[in-house]
């Protein structure tokens, strides 16, 4: 797959995720994520790999990297 940019549905997906960052939202919209966010991002990473090395794609829901440790 060749990188051709991100469709507008990717932005709509992230706006919805910002409003409802739950597993339920993620499950209901996973197909949109796979086709409009993940696939284009993997194509972009593949295109940039020769120059910058391999990249990683992290899950966009329930991100706890910046949460306080209890």
C-alpha positions in Angstrom: 0.0 0.0 0.0 1.3 3.4 -0.9 0.8 6.4 1.5 -1.7 8.8 0.1 -2.5 10.8 3.3 -5.2 10.3 5.9 -8.9 10.6 5.0 -11.2 13.0 6.8 -12.8 10.0 8.6 -9.6 9.6 10.6 -10.1 13.1 12.1 -13.7 12.3 12.9 -12.6 9.1 14.6 -10.2 10.9 16.8 -12.7 13.6 17.7 -15.1 10.9 18.8 -12.4 9.1 20.7 -11.5 12.3 22.5 -15.1 12.7 23.6 -15.6 9.1 24.6 -12.3 7.4 25.4 -13.8 4.0 26.3 -13.4 0.4 25.2 -17.0 0.5 23.9 -16.2 3.4 21.6 -13.1 1.7 20.4 -14.9 -1.6 19.7 -17.7 0.2 17.8 -15.3 2.1 15.6 -12.4 -0.3 15.2 -13.2 -0.8 11.5 -12.9 2.9 10.9 -9.6 3.0 12.8 -8.2 0.0 10.8 -9.0 1.5 7.4 -8.7 5.2 8.0 -5.9 5.5 10.6 -3.9 2.3 11.0 -3.6 1.3 7.3 -2.4 4.8 6.1 0.0 5.1 9.1 1.5 1.7 8.4 2.0 2.8 4.7 3.7 6.0 5.9 5.9 4.1 8.3 6.9 1.7 5.5 7.8 4.7 3.3 9.9 6.3 6.0 11.6 3.2 7.2 14.6 3.3 4.7 15.6 6.7 6.0 14.5 6.6 9.7 14.3 2.9 10.6 11.2 1.0 11.7 8.5 2.8 13.6 5.9 1.7 16.1 2.2 2.2 16.2 0.6 2.4 19.7 -3.1 1.9 20.5 -5.0 5.1 20.6 -7.6 4.2 23.3 -7.2 4.2 27.1 -3.7 5.6 26.9 -2.3 5.4 30.4 1.3 6.6 29.7 0.6 10.0 31.4 -1.7 8.8 34.2 -0.7 9.1 37.8 0.7 5.8 39.2 -1.3 4.7 42.2 
